[in-house]
Amino acid sequence: MNDRLKNSPDAENEVHGLVSFEDVGQCVITPVVSLDEETAQGVVEALSKIVQDGHGTASNSTPDADGIVRAQQFEEGDVLMLTPPNDSFAADRYLMDFYDVRTKDLCSRMHLHTGMRYVRIMTGKCTRVRISTLAEPKILTKAIGEKVVIATFVDEITDEKGMTRVRFNAVVPPCAWVDMQIPRGTSHQFNAIGKNAVIDTVHPEESIELFREQAKRINMMAQTIFLEAGQEPGDACNFLSSEPPVSD
């Protein structure tokens, strides 16, 4: 296997050029269900508590027998590996508790991964999640029997040299579930406006990535390639003025 995407397989902050980057695939966004506020909030709080309790357990912050650190921090939020891969199953599963960009005052950077990702974004009350991509995503109108309104808009993203790229944006509304298929080598960016949002994500080829990229161990930050050198302040990833404000 020599189809590597990274220059340094174990680097945790490898940055490739934003303007010259070409997406390998196209993200697909699928609305799943709208929930009442009480139900949605209950799900989000239960899952976010799992992540925070996991981060409070010392053993999750050090490598286990397989070299896996189960509690990690991403630019979008705190992450906990629920189920690691094993010799007969290459996939694993993570939960991420989103940061509120208004509180953290930092946007996550546009990035890609060295393997495919399948994510379910779940929002509670007073929270929206902005999904951004460089290649226009395919947005399905509804899942069977359900409809979730996904607002979209287009803006520009600028690199450190002042060069720009068109950016496509989709907004997950409060109290909703939205699925997203992210092919390997395809740009994306998540930012939560509000404090009640989680991601449940499956990585269907994590073990395979290690061999393909010639990495030493599973390390999600090292399986990320950034397209921006630095993070922008929180207001840079807020919505256009046409989007209703989020309040607690």
KOLKOLDREN-498581 format. One record per residue (C-alpha): x, y, z. Coordinates in steps of 0.001 Angstrom, whole numbers, plus 500000, padded with zeros to 6 digits. Example, Ala and Ser with C-alpha at 12.3 -4.5 7.8 and 13.67 -1.06 7.14 Angstrom:
# KOLKOLDREN-498581
X:512300 | Y:495500 | Z:507800
X:513670 | Y:498940 | Z:507140
***
This chain:
# KOLKOLDREN-498581
X:500000 | Y:500000 | Z:500000
X:501685 | Y:503227 | Z:498916
X:498781 | Y:505599 | Z:498297
X:499676 | Y:507894 | Z:501191
X:498082 | Y:511302 | Z:501774
X:500433 | Y:512509 | Z:504500
X:504031 | Y:513633 | Z:504179
X:504816 | Y:512703 | Z:507793
X:502492 | Y:509888 | Z:508907
X:502553 | Y:510662 | Z:512637
X:502548 | Y:514465 | Z:512464
X:499665 | Y:516010 | Z:514427
X:499585 | Y:519372 | Z:512646
X:500479 | Y:518737 | Z:509013
X:499169 | Y:521562 | Z:506799
X:498647 | Y:521279 | Z:503033
X:497788 | Y:524193 | Z:500741
X:494185 | Y:525414 | Z:500766
X:494129 | Y:526915 | Z:497264
X:495875 | Y:524036 | Z:495492
X:493937 | Y:521285 | Z:497259
X:491609 | Y:519090 | Z:495193
X:488933 | Y:516972 | Z:496854
X:489043 | Y:513268 | Z:496110
X:485307 | Y:512783 | Z:496653
X:482019 | Y:514459 | Z:497532
X:480404 | Y:514586 | Z:500966
X:476793 | Y:513466 | Z:501238
X:474507 | Y:514974 | Z:503886
X:471348 | Y:513079 | Z:504838
X:468684 | Y:514585 | Z:507123
X:467414 | Y:511904 | Z:509498
X:464908 | Y:513178 | Z:512052
X:463640 | Y:516225 | Z:513931
X:462993 | Y:515671 | Z:517627
X:461079 | Y:517537 | Z:520273
X:463297 | Y:519690 | Z:522468
X:463123 | Y:517481 | Z:525561
X:464020 | Y:514297 | Z:523679
X:466814 | Y:515911 | Z:521664
X:468328 | Y:517534 | Z:524720
X:468175 | Y:514292 | Z:526670
X:470087 | Y:512407 | Z:523962
X:472751 | Y:515101 | Z:523610
X:473295 | Y:515431 | Z:527352
X:473542 | Y:511660 | Z:527839
X:476129 | Y:511275 | Z:525074
X:478160 | Y:514342 | Z:526041
X:478309 | Y:513037 | Z:529622
X:479874 | Y:509813 | Z:528345
X:482616 | Y:511858 | Z:526693
X:483266 | Y:514058 | Z:529711
X:483216 | Y:511128 | Z:532144
X:485644 | Y:509344 | Z:529832
X:487955 | Y:512339 | Z:529854
X:487818 | Y:512310 | Z:533650
X:489146 | Y:508734 | Z:533759
X:492945 | Y:508771 | Z:533917
X:493433 | Y:505475 | Z:532075
X:491771 | Y:506908 | Z:528945
X:494436 | Y:509616 | Z:528650
X:497385 | Y:507225 | Z:528401
X:498121 | Y:504601 | Z:525716
X:496563 | Y:501214 | Z:526360
X:498160 | Y:497854 | Z:525496
X:497541 | Y:498560 | Z:521792
X:498931 | Y:502092 | Z:522012
X:495485 | Y:503722 | Z:521771
X:494664 | Y:506890 | Z:523725
X:490882 | Y:506794 | Z:524005
X:490343 | Y:510368 | Z:525296
X:491486 | Y:512959 | Z:522768
X:490898 | Y:516634 | Z:521988
X:490083 | Y:517921 | Z:518516
X:489584 | Y:521473 | Z:517364
X:485821 | Y:520843 | Z:517250
X:485441 | Y:519231 | Z:520667
X:486436 | Y:516559 | Z:523180
X:486503 | Y:513023 | Z:521765
X:486261 | Y:509567 | Z:523296
X:486881 | Y:506314 | Z:521438
X:483989 | Y:504073 | Z:522451
X:485003 | Y:500948 | Z:520546
X:488535 | Y:500341 | Z:519242
X:489345 | Y:498279 | Z:516163
X:490651 | Y:494748 | Z:516584
X:492441 | Y:492150 | Z:514498
X:489227 | Y:490950 | Z:512842
X:487406 | Y:494300 | Z:512544
X:489051 | Y:497378 | Z:511046
X:486433 | Y:499935 | Z:512148
X:486056 | Y:501860 | Z:515381
X:483602 | Y:504350 | Z:516872
X:484027 | Y:507753 | Z:518527
X:481821 | Y:510253 | Z:520335
X:482623 | Y:513962 | Z:520185
X:481199 | Y:516619 | Z:522497
X:481269 | Y:519852 | Z:520483
X:482782 | Y:523071 | Z:521792
X:480619 | Y:526192 | Z:521490
X:482640 | Y:528492 | Z:519208
X:481172 | Y:531517 | Z:521002
X:482692 | Y:530373 | Z:524297
X:485935 | Y:528968 | Z:522919
X:486235 | Y:531880 | Z:520426
X:487982 | Y:529658 | Z:517893
X:486734 | Y:528020 | Z:514696
X:487950 | Y:524608 | Z:513655
X:490091 | Y:524525 | Z:510526
X:489155 | Y:523069 | Z:507159
X:490674 | Y:519598 | Z:507057
X:490517 | Y:516097 | Z:505589
X:491235 | Y:512596 | Z:506848
X:493364 | Y:509746 | Z:505573
X:490348 | Y:507424 | Z:505729
X:486604 | Y:507636 | Z:505173
X:484344 | Y:508822 | Z:507975
X:480640 | Y:508327 | Z:508679
X:479229 | Y:510824 | Z:511150
X:475874 | Y:511502 | Z:512776
X:475503 | Y:515071 | Z:514048
X:472951 | Y:515473 | Z:516843
X:471834 | Y:518863 | Z:518152
X:469878 | Y:519833 | Z:521239
X:468193 | Y:523077 | Z:522152
X:469542 | Y:526469 | Z:521104
X:472347 | Y:524904 | Z:519027
X:473155 | Y:524706 | Z:515342
X:476122 | Y:523070 | Z:513629
X:477696 | Y:524624 | Z:510558
X:479042 | Y:522060 | Z:508100
X:481489 | Y:523498 | Z:505569
X:483156 | Y:521890 | Z:502546
X:485282 | Y:522996 | Z:499586
X:483562 | Y:520665 | Z:497119
X:479808 | Y:521206 | Z:496926
X:478180 | Y:518443 | Z:498988
X:475213 | Y:516395 | Z:497910
X:472320 | Y:517125 | Z:500252
X:469486 | Y:514631 | Z:500246
X:466059 | Y:516173 | Z:500754
X:464881 | Y:513760 | Z:503430
X:465261 | Y:510372 | Z:504995
X:462287 | Y:508039 | Z:504719
X:459279 | Y:509540 | Z:506435
X:461121 | Y:512510 | Z:507919
X:462078 | Y:516000 | Z:506842
X:464732 | Y:518228 | Z:508358
X:465265 | Y:521672 | Z:506856
X:468956 | Y:522198 | Z:506045
X:469762 | Y:525849 | Z:505318
X:472630 | Y:526380 | Z:502869
X:474799 | Y:529290 | Z:501822
X:478079 | Y:529957 | Z:500028
X:480951 | Y:532151 | Z:501203
X:484728 | Y:532319 | Z:500760
X:487611 | Y:531005 | Z:502812
X:490968 | Y:532822 | Z:502726
X:494431 | Y:531374 | Z:503323
X:497357 | Y:533093 | Z:505023
X:498484 | Y:534562 | Z:501681
X:495110 | Y:536191 | Z:501024
X:494084 | Y:533669 | Z:498357
X:490445 | Y:532573 | Z:498439
X:488354 | Y:529474 | Z:497777
X:484592 | Y:529101 | Z:497545
X:483187 | Y:527402 | Z:500625
X:479860 | Y:525556 | Z:500726
X:477924 | Y:525609 | Z:503994
X:475002 | Y:523630 | Z:505384
X:473368 | Y:524293 | Z:508750
X:472056 | Y:521543 | Z:511026
X:469105 | Y:523069 | Z:512920
X:468422 | Y:522635 | Z:516642
X:466959 | Y:519326 | Z:517850
X:467833 | Y:517339 | Z:514743
X:469927 | Y:514394 | Z:513572
X:471851 | Y:514643 | Z:510309
X:474141 | Y:511992 | Z:508820
X:477190 | Y:512735 | Z:506700
X:479351 | Y:510466 | Z:504564
X:482884 | Y:511822 | Z:504192
X:485115 | Y:510062 | Z:501643
X:488820 | Y:509724 | Z:502292
X:490731 | Y:512810 | Z:501159
X:487657 | Y:515071 | Z:501089
X:487616 | Y:518449 | Z:502843
X:485187 | Y:519345 | Z:505612
X:484806 | Y:521547 | Z:508659
X:482396 | Y:521463 | Z:511628
X:481595 | Y:524296 | Z:514022
X:478875 | Y:524369 | Z:516690
X:477126 | Y:527597 | Z:517615
X:475601 | Y:526649 | Z:520932
X:476648 | Y:524227 | Z:523664
X:474373 | Y:521265 | Z:522925
X:475725 | Y:519133 | Z:520092
X:477495 | Y:515794 | Z:519705
X:478846 | Y:513659 | Z:516883
X:478680 | Y:509867 | Z:516776
X:481245 | Y:508806 | Z:514193
X:482338 | Y:505499 | Z:512681
X:485745 | Y:505118 | Z:511054
X:485334 | Y:502085 | Z:508783
X:489003 | Y:501591 | Z:507922
X:491068 | Y:502936 | Z:510809
X:493351 | Y:499913 | Z:511028
X:493853 | Y:499907 | Z:507259
X:494896 | Y:503558 | Z:507405
X:497820 | Y:502696 | Z:509642
X:499310 | Y:500426 | Z:506994
X:498504 | Y:502705 | Z:504076
X:499988 | Y:505792 | Z:505736
X:502785 | Y:503828 | Z:507424
X:501791 | Y:505308 | Z:510775
X:503101 | Y:503951 | Z:514064
X:499792 | Y:503901 | Z:515999
X:496188 | Y:505048 | Z:515962
X:496194 | Y:508786 | Z:516598
X:493233 | Y:510715 | Z:515224
X:495101 | Y:514022 | Z:515164
X:497786 | Y:512378 | Z:513058
X:495152 | Y:511026 | Z:510692
X:494047 | Y:514604 | Z:510017
X:495473 | Y:516908 | Z:507339
X:494736 | Y:520592 | Z:507822
X:494243 | Y:523018 | Z:504954
X:494714 | Y:526131 | Z:507097
X:497729 | Y:527056 | Z:509188
X:495827 | Y:528779 | Z:511992
X:492398 | Y:528933 | Z:513582
X:490134 | Y:531956 | Z:513117
X:488173 | Y:533627 | Z:515951
X:484707 | Y:532307 | Z:516748
X:482739 | Y:534955 | Z:514865
X:484407 | Y:533892 | Z:511593
X:482425 | Y:530625 | Z:511570
X:479084 | Y:532079 | Z:512575
X:476213 | Y:532278 | Z:510117
X:475215 | Y:534896 | Z:507606
X:472899 | Y:537650 | Z:508837
X:469945 | Y:535833 | Z:507274
X:470349 | Y:532991 | Z:509782
X:468417 | Y:533493 | Z:513046
X:470647 | Y:534046 | Z:516106
X:471247 | Y:531343 | Z:518663
X:470514 | Y:532177 | Z:522292
X:470799 | Y:530066 | Z:525435
***
